[in-house]
Amino acid sequence: MNATPIISPFWIYLLGMTDKITLIDKVGFVLSFAIFFTIKIISFITKLDGDDDSALTLSSYAKKLSILPVFFGLLLLVTPSQKTLVGMLAAKNITYEKVEKITKAGKSIKKELKQDVIDIINSVMEFNKNRKEE
């Protein structure tokens, strides 16, 4: 029997990985920005010392490295949170038809439970009544 799962295992995996991906994004952003900023400061100090060739080389490295903080920053912006993924999953799977089916099933279950409770109460009352008569 090939039953289609209610929730794709990929969604479950993605929900579990969201925090790890976000952490990697944050660490990558902070480290790449720190390295970029450090190289820029060293380049500026080197230029002040009069070593224009080294300052130019460091500046070119900084320009090449500047793409990393931008990349990690954009990745942070587009990585959905766990709440967002749950919302997307709910929006995909919850339809009016499914809600109506659940409501109908809930009403029939409610009627059965109500009748069961009434039967239990009647049994207890009957038991107490028979006990008093003895």
C-alpha positions, 0 to 999 in steps of 0.5 A: 500500500503506497500511502502519500505522507501528510507532510513531506519528509523534506519539510520536516528536514527543512524545519529542523535545519532552519536554525542551523542555516540561520546560525551559519549565515550569521557567523559567516556575515559577522566573520566576513564583515570583520575580515573585510573591515580589518583589511580596510583598516590595515589598508588605510594605515598602510596608506598613511605610512606611505606604502601605496603599493601595499595599500592598493593590494590590500584595497583590492583584496577588500573589494574582492572580499566585500561580496561575502558580507553582501552574500551572507546578508542577503542569505539572512534576509531570504532564509525563512524562519521556522514559523514562516515554514510552518505557516507555508506548510499550513497554508498549503495543506489547510483547505476549506474542504478539509476544514469542513470534513474535520468539522463534520467528523468533530460533530459526529465524535462530539455526539458520540462522546456526549452520548457516552458521558450520558450513558456513564452518568446514567450507569452511575446513577443506577448503581447508586440507586440500586445501592440505596435500595439494598 
